[in-house]
């Protein structure tokens, strides 16, 4: 599911009238109405589409999320659904994450292989301020958290052989938004840090009842939990700007991302929309 958020935050939106929830007269800025994201839809040119849906229990806990990838006329890409179920224990902590992919059309020659490679039951073990993440098909990861359950460091493995240890460290502003991420692989000098600036509106995931570390690491959702990130700089030094259109309760309804004019990265145009349901 991490690839979802990589796609989500590099998309371009259509030509909307982008409003701000900043109001000098104080009119419903950062409204107290509590909403939960029900669906996020990203539609690219060539009719490629990604739909993400979320389910909650009566305490607003996230219990399931689904990514549906529809590739339309894109030859060589198969429509697919990945369902992720969050299992909680009696202490109301997350015990496991069950990942179940499937093709939307039958492909008996490859279905079994894809399921075996992509499916997993991810387990979480807790030791004071550290969480051990155990996968079936890759090395264990470590998440270090502060007393607020915010991630402060994340150790994982990458590289060509998947054995290169990489550490991300996170810094926050006074509201609890991530403003800086430093990535170090232990070999090279640390990469240029990611840096972020935010609006003062309700973050898309602000009222979702799930630990912040889980949202950041397992969903790769780092930006829209308190407020919404409006601008960031990446490890190549390029700057990106996000423009939002907000609903009457100061939650984003549409998003558009504009890249630095000097960026060599070409983005496929897309429209991102957000639908909500009332929190309990």
ABEGO torsion letter per residue (X at the ends): XAAAAAAAAABBBBBBBBBBABBAAGBGBGBABBBBBABBBBBBBGGBBBBBBBBBBAAGBBABBBBBBBAEABBGBBBBBBBBBBBBBAAGBBABBBBBBBBABBBAAAAAAAAAAABBBBBBBBBEABBBBBBAABBBBBBBBBAAGBBABBBBBBEAAGABBBBBBBBBBAAGBBABBBBBAGABBBBBBBBBBBBABBBAAAABBBBAAAAAAAAGBAAAAABBBABBBBAAGBBBBBBBBBBAAGBBABBBBBBBAABABBBBBBBBBBBBBBBX
